Amino acid sequence: MMETTGFDDYEMLDAGNGRRLERFGEIILDRPAPQSLWPISLPLSEWNGAHAVYHRSGTGGGRWEIRKQVSDSWRIRWAGTVFNLKLTGFGHLGFFPEQTACWQWIRDHAVLTNGRCSVLNLFAYTGGSTVAAAKAGAEICHVDGSSGAIGWARENMAANGLQDHPVRWITDDVLKFARREVNRRRRYDGIILDPPAFGRGPKGQVWKMERDLPELLRIFSGLISDMPAFMLFTCHSVHLSAPGLSNMLSMLFENHEGSIRTGDLVIRPSHGKNLFPAGFYGCWSRKD
């Protein structure tokens, strides 16, 4: 299990009744959380004090109900790292607190005994993992289907003084890009993967987890270097499980010595006793 607890600029205040109440810096937000099936712990008066509430639409997407002034963008800090946050039409902020434990793991493993680690970050979005790998000194190839997300990731890199760090910024369909990298004979020492259950590439290409992930994993066998350092896979899809990830990693790295860990990503609220389930992870590393 990788557990995220609150820090100065983030706190999950409460979760329950299908919702989550969180503080990002000075901003408190109330968002949907279908996995929180238990009752809330805080009184409703605390929930009603949120700056904004996100309401999902029955036809997809949703909208923010702004109750108190919220800046168009603001920054928070975690472990010496700066992130730019914004309210989006999808209900997220470009910052995913359950990933902070993963980012620390990346910092610890995106290193090689000799030379600089080359890291491929797929479905890289706003670049939290890219920043973490860069902080460890790795060279990164950052791939996402959204040019807007890549622009946001560039902003996060610049906010951390990493605007000149060696990063290949690629707006492309992940599967097509991975196939081309194999043909180019490019190899990577580390791979980071956080695929959605469903997504679209820059030209409308459709990604479906249950259909496309097996092919992507087969491609990975041609992308990992002779002496890989790590692979980290995080996921929120019902189509996969931690044991399933363990099986995949075992097959992919069967010719390499290393260790595999799988488990849940959880957040510990500051009120109530229930850990908040936020997905799961699977990781392989040469380093224990």
Secondary structure, DSSP 8 states (H G I E B T S, - for coil): -EEE--BTTEEEEEEETTEEEEEETTEEEEEE-TT--S--SS-HHHHTT-SEEEEE-TTS-EEEEE-S---S-EEEEETTEEEEE---TTS--S--GGGHHHHHHHHHHS--SSS--EEEEES-TT-HHHHHHHHTT-EEEEEES-HHHHHHHHHHHHHTT-TTS-EEEEES-HHHHHHHHHHTT--BSEEEE---SEEE-TTS-EEEHHHHHHHHHHHHTTTB-SS--EEEEEE--TT--HHHHHHHHHHHTTTS--EEEEEEEEE--SSSS--EEEEEEEEEES--
